Amino acid sequence: MTFDSIDRNILRLLQEDGRMTNVDLAERVGLTAPPCLRRVRALEEAGAIRGYHAELDPATLGFPITVFAMVSLRSQAEHDLAAFEAHVADIPEIRECYMLNGEIDFILKIVAGDLKSFQDILTTHLTPAPNVASVKTSLTIRAAKNQPGIPVLD
């Protein structure tokens, strides 16, 4: 699908504020409400918009600890990679999982209520998981930039 400047503007605005009403969105992109809604629906159907989410504050909700874990597996056979991905999908504190190219097979973003909770996740769920060769972790000190989404360029 190709996106014109109005589509890109809709995407940019909805990424900034997914709760914006269609009337407000239409006004900001220079359309009336019905064609704006048709464009939003078309962007959703094309998969450009995958969903709408509230941005929650981890510390306020009891998860002040963020850790990145670099995981190496013993085998990189496709079924072993898929098994690891399925395993981490069931651990709610693991919020993101990316397969990498290079020495490390996966990087995980993990949130925890405290260091003991993180240690429990690490020693109960992660290091004993099948096919895990090693796990290296880094505790974050602060987030210098946390900008969800992607840049929507003109």
C-alpha distance (Angstrom), angle and dihedral (degrees) to the residues before:
residue distance angle dihedral
M1 . . .
T2 3.77 . .
F3 3.78 119.7 .
D4 3.76 123.9 -145.7
S5 3.80 124.0 -154.1
I6 3.81 92.5 -89.1
D7 3.83 91.5 52.6
R8 3.80 90.8 49.3
N9 3.79 90.9 48.1
I10 3.83 90.3 50.5
L11 3.80 90.1 50.0
R12 3.81 92.5 47.7
L13 3.80 93.7 48.5
L14 3.82 95.1 45.4
Q15 3.80 90.9 47.8
E16 3.81 88.7 54.6
D17 3.81 94.0 44.8
G18 3.79 118.1 9.9
R19 3.81 90.6 179.3
M20 3.79 93.3 62.8
T21 3.79 110.7 126.6
N22 3.77 118.8 -116.9
V23 3.82 89.2 -117.0
D24 3.82 91.6 55.5
L25 3.79 91.7 43.9
A26 3.79 92.1 49.6
E27 3.79 91.6 49.9
R28 3.81 92.3 50.0
V29 3.82 93.9 50.1
G30 3.81 95.1 42.2
L31 3.80 100.1 -109.8
T32 3.77 136.0 112.4
A33 3.79 116.6 -107.3
P34 3.85 101.0 -100.2
P35 3.83 98.0 54.4
C36 3.81 90.1 41.4
L37 3.80 90.5 54.5
R38 3.82 90.4 47.8
R39 3.81 89.4 53.5
V40 3.82 92.2 48.4
R41 3.82 90.7 49.9
A42 3.82 90.5 48.3
L43 3.83 90.3 50.5
E44 3.82 89.3 50.2
E45 3.81 92.8 47.9
A46 3.82 91.1 48.1
G47 3.81 89.6 53.7
A48 3.81 95.5 -116.3
I49 3.82 88.2 118.5
R50 3.80 109.2 45.1
G51 3.80 99.1 175.7
Y52 3.77 149.0 -43.6
H53 3.80 122.1 -100.0
A54 3.76 141.1 178.5
E55 3.81 114.2 -123.4
L56 3.80 105.9 -128.0
D57 3.80 127.5 -159.7
P58 3.82 107.5 -121.8
A59 3.82 96.5 -156.8
T60 3.80 93.5 49.4
L61 3.80 89.3 52.2
G62 3.81 94.6 49.1
F63 3.82 102.1 -92.4
P64 3.83 105.9 105.5
I65 3.82 94.0 147.8
T66 3.83 120.8 82.7
V67 3.78 119.8 -178.5
F68 3.79 131.9 179.2
A69 3.79 115.0 -146.3
M70 3.79 123.6 -162.9
V71 3.80 109.9 -154.1
S72 3.79 127.2 -163.8
L73 3.78 119.6 -166.2
R74 3.80 128.5 -151.7
S75 3.81 91.8 -132.5
Q76 3.78 130.5 29.6
A77 3.78 95.2 -165.5
E78 3.79 109.9 138.9
H79 3.81 94.3 -113.1
D80 3.84 90.2 51.7
L81 3.80 91.8 49.4
A82 3.81 90.8 48.7
A83 3.82 91.3 47.8
F84 3.81 91.1 53.2
E85 3.81 91.6 47.6
A86 3.81 90.3 50.5
H87 3.82 90.5 48.5
V88 3.81 95.0 53.2
A89 3.82 91.7 42.7
D90 3.81 87.7 69.1
I91 3.83 94.8 54.6
P92 3.82 107.3 86.1
E93 3.82 95.0 -161.4
I94 3.81 89.7 61.1
R95 3.78 99.0 84.0
E96 3.80 100.9 173.2
C97 3.79 134.5 23.1
Y98 3.79 124.8 -175.7
M99 3.80 128.0 -179.4
L100 3.81 110.1 -136.4
N101 3.76 137.7 -158.9
G102 3.79 114.4 -124.2
E103 3.80 136.4 31.5
I104 3.80 94.5 -23.1
D105 3.79 117.3 62.4
F106 3.82 100.0 -163.2
I107 3.77 139.4 12.0
L108 3.79 117.2 -155.1
K109 3.78 131.4 -165.4
I110 3.79 109.2 -146.1
V111 3.80 129.0 -175.0
A112 3.80 124.3 -160.8
G113 3.79 140.4 175.3
D114 3.80 93.0 -127.7
L115 3.79 141.2 -17.7
K116 3.80 93.3 -85.9
S117 3.80 90.7 54.6
F118 3.80 89.7 50.0
Q119 3.81 90.9 48.7
D120 3.81 89.2 52.1
I121 3.82 91.2 52.3
L122 3.78 90.2 48.0
T123 3.81 97.8 46.7
T124 3.81 99.0 34.3
H125 3.79 103.4 38.1
L126 3.77 111.9 14.2
T127 3.81 114.9 36.4
P128 3.83 95.1 40.2
A129 3.82 92.8 48.2
P130 3.79 114.9 121.2
N131 3.81 115.0 -88.2
V132 3.85 95.2 10.3
A133 3.80 109.4 139.8
S134 3.80 99.0 176.2
V135 3.79 143.7 -10.5
K136 3.79 123.9 -155.7
T137 3.78 117.8 -172.2
S138 3.78 136.9 -162.3
L139 3.79 121.9 -166.2
T140 3.79 113.2 -143.8
I141 3.78 119.0 -124.3
R142 3.79 97.5 -166.9
A143 3.78 139.7 -24.4
A144 3.78 110.6 -108.7
K145 3.81 90.1 -176.8
N146 3.77 130.7 8.7
Q147 3.76 109.8 170.0
P148 3.80 113.1 159.3
G149 3.76 119.9 -152.0
I150 3.77 129.3 26.8
P151 3.80 135.1 -71.4
V152 3.82 109.2 -91.5
L153 3.78 103.9 -150.9
D154 3.80 128.7 -164.1
